[in-house]
Amino acid sequence: MKHLIRKCSSCGVYTLKRDCPKCGGFTMDPHPAKYSPDDKYARYRLAERYESEDKD
């Protein structure tokens, strides 16, 4: 099922459009990806998350 609602990555406003009506920023799907026990790329995603937390 395709999600209709989107969230602006700049200001956090929820909208149905591809561009934010408030600031003109890029919007993305706020829903997490489906979980799969056969996820081949989980190791890489987790490594990237931990690297970005170390930089903050």
Backbone bond lengths (Angstrom), bond angles and torsions (degrees), N, CA, C in turn:
res aa  C-N    CA-C-N  psi(-1)  N-CA   C-N-CA  omega(-1)  CA-C   N-CA-C  phi
1 M - - - 1.446 - - 1.524 109.29 -
2 K 1.293 116.64 133.61 1.452 122.40 179.71 1.532 109.30 -85.53
3 H 1.318 115.60 132.69 1.457 120.28 178.26 1.524 109.42 -84.59
4 L 1.321 116.00 138.23 1.454 120.35 -177.83 1.520 112.42 -93.03
5 I 1.322 117.27 -35.52 1.460 119.73 -175.45 1.522 110.26 -76.65
6 R 1.323 115.49 143.82 1.462 122.02 -178.33 1.516 108.54 -132.27
7 K 1.332 117.19 157.73 1.457 122.26 -179.12 1.521 109.33 -125.55
8 C 1.323 115.99 135.71 1.459 121.32 179.07 1.524 109.44 -71.83
9 S 1.318 117.04 132.56 1.461 120.84 -179.39 1.525 111.39 -77.59
10 S 1.329 118.29 -16.98 1.467 121.63 -179.05 1.530 112.74 -90.35
11 C 1.328 116.68 -55.69 1.464 119.64 -173.30 1.527 113.97 -107.58
12 G 1.339 119.04 -11.14 1.462 121.86 176.04 1.512 115.19 84.51
13 V 1.323 118.86 10.85 1.459 122.94 179.30 1.529 109.41 -77.17
14 Y 1.340 116.58 138.28 1.456 121.63 176.29 1.523 109.05 -90.48
15 T 1.332 116.46 139.39 1.461 121.88 -178.32 1.525 109.64 -153.67
16 L 1.310 116.26 172.20 1.458 121.90 175.76 1.524 111.28 -102.24
17 K 1.328 117.36 -4.78 1.459 121.99 -175.71 1.525 111.47 -95.63
18 R 1.331 116.51 162.69 1.465 121.68 179.95 1.522 112.11 -75.56
19 D 1.320 117.67 -28.30 1.461 122.56 176.67 1.518 108.75 -113.83
20 C 1.317 116.24 143.41 1.460 121.92 -178.64 1.525 110.13 -67.65
21 P 1.354 118.41 127.74 1.464 120.18 178.41 1.530 112.62 -73.01
22 K 1.325 117.58 -19.60 1.468 121.03 -177.37 1.528 112.03 -84.41
23 C 1.351 116.88 -49.87 1.470 119.49 -174.94 1.530 113.37 -118.48
24 G 1.344 118.00 -8.61 1.460 120.93 179.94 1.516 113.67 81.29
25 G 1.341 117.16 9.80 1.465 121.73 -178.48 1.517 113.29 -77.53
26 F 1.323 115.29 174.02 1.461 123.06 179.72 1.520 109.48 -76.68
27 T 1.339 118.05 137.75 1.461 121.74 176.34 1.521 109.37 -109.09
28 M 1.340 115.47 152.39 1.458 120.98 179.99 1.519 109.86 -138.99
29 D 1.303 116.17 166.84 1.452 123.29 179.82 1.530 108.81 -73.43
30 P 1.354 119.40 120.66 1.454 120.71 -176.84 1.529 114.20 -81.26
31 H 1.313 117.77 -5.44 1.456 121.09 -177.05 1.526 111.02 -83.57
32 P 1.337 118.10 140.56 1.466 119.87 178.41 1.524 111.42 -71.66
33 A 1.314 115.84 159.20 1.465 120.28 177.65 1.520 110.10 -69.80
34 K 1.314 116.81 156.84 1.463 121.11 177.58 1.512 110.24 -64.85
35 Y 1.324 115.83 145.05 1.457 120.96 177.61 1.517 109.11 -83.18
36 S 1.299 116.28 137.77 1.451 121.79 175.97 1.523 108.90 -138.24
37 P 1.326 118.83 127.47 1.463 119.69 178.02 1.527 112.44 -66.96
38 D 1.322 117.97 -17.34 1.463 122.29 179.45 1.524 111.70 -97.15
39 D 1.335 117.35 23.93 1.458 121.87 -178.00 1.525 110.27 -65.37
40 K 1.318 116.58 114.74 1.459 122.35 -176.03 1.528 111.92 -79.49
41 Y 1.329 117.47 -20.82 1.456 121.01 -172.42 1.530 113.31 -109.35
42 A 1.317 119.10 9.09 1.462 122.31 -178.46 1.526 111.27 -60.58
43 R 1.302 117.91 -38.66 1.463 122.07 -179.46 1.533 110.46 -59.40
44 Y 1.316 117.05 -43.67 1.457 121.34 -178.31 1.531 111.43 -70.56
45 R 1.340 116.71 -40.00 1.451 121.04 179.50 1.530 111.21 -64.16
46 L 1.334 116.35 -42.80 1.458 120.32 179.09 1.525 111.35 -67.42
47 A 1.319 117.61 -39.37 1.465 120.97 178.39 1.529 110.05 -62.68
48 E 1.317 117.28 -40.89 1.459 120.62 179.26 1.522 110.91 -66.47
49 R 1.338 117.28 -39.55 1.454 120.92 178.79 1.518 111.12 -62.86
50 Y 1.330 117.77 -44.74 1.460 121.01 -179.08 1.525 112.09 -68.51
51 E 1.309 117.76 -33.68 1.465 120.71 176.67 1.522 110.85 -66.44
52 S 1.344 116.91 -40.16 1.458 119.45 -179.36 1.535 111.03 -71.12
53 E 1.337 118.64 -30.21 1.467 121.51 176.62 1.522 110.66 -70.75
54 D 1.332 117.53 -34.31 1.456 120.83 179.45 1.520 111.37 -68.03
55 K 1.336 117.77 -32.21 1.452 121.70 -179.86 1.513 112.19 -72.04
56 D 1.341 116.91 -28.41 1.481 121.17 -178.87 1.476 109.09 -78.02
